[in-house]
Amino acid sequence: AQKITQTQPGMFVQEKEAVTLDCTYDTSDPSYGLFWYKQPSSGEMIFLIYQGSYDQQNATEGRYSLNFQKARKSANLVISASQLGDSAMYFCAMREGPDYKLSFGAGTTVTVRA
Amino acid sequence: SAVISQKPSRDICQRGTSLTIQCQVDSQVTMMFWYRQQPGQSLTLIATANQGSEATYESGFVIDKFPISRPNLTFSTLTVSNMSPEDSSIYLCSVVSRGRWTDTQYFGPGTRLTVL
């Protein structure tokens, strides 16, 4: 079974608007972490934000915030005030228990329009 | 976070040849991984590079095809052997280091490989 599901293959967003990228996960481990990465066309993977399973508050980092709904097993990334430089592929990933390995979703391509 | 470099950044190779990719980190790290990203796909873990011992490979990846060295805590190599066009991918190394919230995987810039 897929551990991380990203159902939106591609999204368009107008500059300065907000966009929400969906991520659902599947695990039976009570201790896990969720990560979001950005991959521009250059290919590098840039870490954006993290949410731990025991964290009470949603994570935020600048224009990035994570809408964590534990009961629904979802960890959606919200990018506010989109910029042209936000155009990239975005990956949701999960780490379970003490293992440092990550399981990645299929990714969502975001295109920001001027 | 750790600063990671990879060499080469890209290469075009002929089928049947081998390419060795280097990953250098600016600090000592315990955990280091190698990933493959085929065109239009997500990342797939190839192996965990263990310092001073043999790498631990994921299902579907074997040492004969992807030999890995990890001579110390700042350096690793991945060789893609006897290449075919199906090996055309981005290869990324990553390390685990302390981030703002937790131990986080940080990635190198990637090596874009095309096999003709």
HADDOCK unambig.tbl for C-alpha pairs under 7 A between the chains (distance, minus, plus):
assign (segid A and resid 43 and name CA) (segid B and resid 109 and name CA) 6.74 0.50 0.50
assign (segid A and resid 43 and name CA) (segid B and resid 110 and name CA) 6.39 0.50 0.50
assign (segid A and resid 44 and name CA) (segid B and resid 108 and name CA) 6.70 0.50 0.50
assign (segid A and resid 44 and name CA) (segid B and resid 109 and name CA) 4.43 0.50 0.50
assign (segid A and resid 44 and name CA) (segid B and resid 110 and name CA) 5.90 0.50 0.50
assign (segid A and resid 45 and name CA) (segid B and resid 107 and name CA) 5.79 0.50 0.50
assign (segid A and resid 47 and name CA) (segid B and resid 106 and name CA) 6.73 0.50 0.50
assign (segid A and resid 50 and name CA) (segid B and resid 101 and name CA) 6.92 0.50 0.50
assign (segid A and resid 104 and name CA) (segid B and resid 42 and name CA) 6.76 0.50 0.50
assign (segid A and resid 104 and name CA) (segid B and resid 43 and name CA) 6.47 0.50 0.50
assign (segid A and resid 105 and name CA) (segid B and resid 42 and name CA) 6.73 0.50 0.50
assign (segid A and resid 106 and name CA) (segid B and resid 41 and name CA) 6.68 0.50 0.50
assign (segid A and resid 106 and name CA) (segid B and resid 42 and name CA) 5.10 0.50 0.50
assign (segid A and resid 107 and name CA) (segid B and resid 42 and name CA) 6.56 0.50 0.50
